[in-house]
Amino acid sequence: MGTFRYEALEVLLRQQIQTGRYKIGEKLPSVRTLCKQHELSKATVIHALHKLEADQLVYAVPKSGYFVAESGADFNTPQKVSTPSIPAQVNVPDIFRDIMSRSAAFDILPSDGSTPAAQHLINLNRMIGKASRSHPEQKAHYYDEPKGHVGLRSAIVDLYRQRETSLSVDDLCITSGCQHALFLALMATCQKGDTVAIESPAFYGALQQLEQLGLHVIEISSDTNKGLDLQELAEKIQDWPIKACIVTPNFHTPTGSKMPLANMKALVKLANQHDFYIIEDDIYGELRFRSELCPPIKSVCDEGRVILCGSFSKCLSRELRIGWIAGGLLHHKIVQLKLITQLASPQAVQEGLAEFISQGHFKRYVNQHRQQLKEQRDQLLAELKRNWGTQIKFTKPNGGLSCWVELPDHIDTQQSYKVLLEKGIVLTPGVLFSAHGLYKNHMRLSFSQPITERRRAALHLLFQTLLTDQ
């Protein structure tokens, strides 16, 4: 059987990247140039580039072209774990509640207390304070409309426009954080006893909600680079029809994976064919480390099957419990559910946040924050590679807040939780990220905090305990 023409170009470019003809961060020849050089059609060239993008060898920058991605070949990444073929009921371990009670979801040493300077929070609080002093009697006696402050919705529309996603203010509803938005999406799409597909390892906050709503979960294996395994999803939903699929395409927690654009389009096609909704968690969408814009799945769906959820808690402040949801075909139902579960959102916070964004403070801060997170990621991964690189496997995310660590098979991270807690270290064990109790020898590590001497010492004590005491 002959080779397709796009495959020949794909192989050539792959070889040129792997042999160093094109360096990390270097721009590939334009689509037009490749068409001319190899006498190929535009569609053929784009097909080849999409294949390279799916393999994380290149990334696209809108209106600029394709660039060579950083390679993860200098260390071992965790293996994709096979997931059970049948749905399960969720039973989130008590450890989850203990971790949250210690404010340690993204920090192995919350007692350190070392956090970067926060001038942006001073500006934000000043604007919220100013908004609270404007018409205080009206705010005290009248609720905001259920959809939320129109100025804030307009500001969020502008943020998505910069990520090549077209929304209107009427497409959005303000929520009490992303967790609230996900809960509204599940209530709108499912009834007790229904089945929901979720990428595995999964976000434990979503698993907690699925447990509360009495929903069954079908876990879909995920690649640590490309995210959700679409072939596995297609096969499993033939036997187990689903109402929704929860996915974090941009820098999924805990792995940090990023779904290629071609896979996003394929997932939308699958949702249309099998009549289910895509519940998109976009909470890390702004936390990219490269120049690509990272549009959400919502940007490639015109049918209204994607319910987009997000918030400012990860990219601006945990204290700011302001999120949003764009419900597509179910938006009216979702607004009604918001009215039932929250009634209205705080007006002064919304107004102050809208002003903070419109004056450019948010973009200035988030640009600095991305660079800081990238440096902290590099510090953490360098520490892992230098000290335990031959014993563990870990991901190298290009955005988000966390990486996924695989330890030797005989280690059970949950078993070490209490032992480490006595040493002042809060571990996030892998079993929290599965409804079937998978990932016993995995854990999530975060680079959301700077690597201080105390955190470095805690990291060494963590691995000493895991690798020598079991």
Sequence and secondary structure as in RCSB ss.txt:
>XXXX:A:sequence
MGTFRYEALEVLLRQQIQTGRYKIGEKLPSVRTLCKQHELSKATVIHALHKLEADQLVYAVPKSGYFVAESGADF
NTPQKVSTPSIPAQVNVPDIFRDIMSRSAAFDILPSDGSTPAAQHLINLNRMIGKASRSHPEQKAHYYDEPKGHV
GLRSAIVDLYRQRETSLSVDDLCITSGCQHALFLALMATCQKGDTVAIESPAFYGALQQLEQLGLHVIEISSDTN
KGLDLQELAEKIQDWPIKACIVTPNFHTPTGSKMPLANMKALVKLANQHDFYIIEDDIYGELRFRSELCPPIKSV
CDEGRVILCGSFSKCLSRELRIGWIAGGLLHHKIVQLKLITQLASPQAVQEGLAEFISQGHFKRYVNQHRQQLKE
QRDQLLAELKRNWGTQIKFTKPNGGLSCWVELPDHIDTQQSYKVLLEKGIVLTPGVLFSAHGLYKNHMRLSFSQP
ITERRRAALHLLFQTLLTDQ
>XXXX:A:secstr
    HHHHHHHHHHHHHHTTSS TT B   HHHHHHHHT  HHHHHHHHHHHHHTTSEEEETTTEEEE    TTS
         SS EE    HHHHHHHHTT TT S TTS      HHHHHHHHHHHHHHHSSHHHHHH    TT  H
HHHHHHHHHHHTTT    GGG EEESSHHHHHHHHHHHH  TT EEEEEES  HHHHHHHHHTT EEEEEEEETT
TEE HHHHHHHHHHS  SEEEE  BS TTT  B  HHHHHHHHHHHHHHT EEEEE TTTT BSSS     GGGG
  SS EEEEEESTTTT TT   EEEE GGGHHHHHHHHHHHTS   HHHHHHHHHHHHTTHHHHHHHHHHHHHHH
HHHHHHHHHHHHHTTT EE   SBSSEEEEE  TT  TGGGHHHHHHTT   EEGGGG SS   TTEEEEE SS 
  HHHHHHHHHHHHHHHH  
